[in-house]
Amino acid sequence: MTSNSAAFIHPLADVQATDIGAETKIWQFNVVLAGARIGSNCNISAHCFIESDVVVGSNVTLKSGVYLWDGITLEDNVFVGPGVRFTNDMYPRSKVYPAAFLRTTVCQGASIGAGAVLTPGLTIGRGAMIAAGAVVTRDVEPFSLVVGSPARHVKFLTPEK
């Protein structure tokens, strides 16, 4: 990923990061902190927040209201639906910070439905799908569909679906 002037950054976005790939679109009312890395051909809808220690691969879609906290990696071709909630601290307290935030990785081609919640330190497998509103508290296998609260496996998906 390299900085490229071909990225579109809406004038009402606050983008401090410089490592943004070509053809990425960052719409209004977003905040992207310095240090974040964003690949090419991404679409970051309005009202998203991306912290410094975040990596977003190429061809990623972030719908409105998604917050990516330190320690989160989204690999290529990931879809994150509106209002998805990631977390990075298992025991949050005001003004008390862990030595390191837990790391969450969403692997290539995975999709996360609207309003899902992901607890910290997870790996969401390649091509997995998380249903809208699911609460994910453990790793999700590749090409697995998970639903509910807590999220549970209901079936495996074929790689093309």
Secondary structure, DSSP 4 states (H G I P E B T S, - for coil): ----TTSEE-TT-EE---EE-TT-EE-TT-EE-TT-EE-SS-EE-SS-EE-SSEEE-TT-EE-TT-EE-TTEEE-TT-EE-TT-EE---SS-BTTB--SSPPPEEE-TT-EE-TT-EE-SS-EE-TT-EE-TT-EE-S-B-TTEEEETTTTEEEEEPPTT-
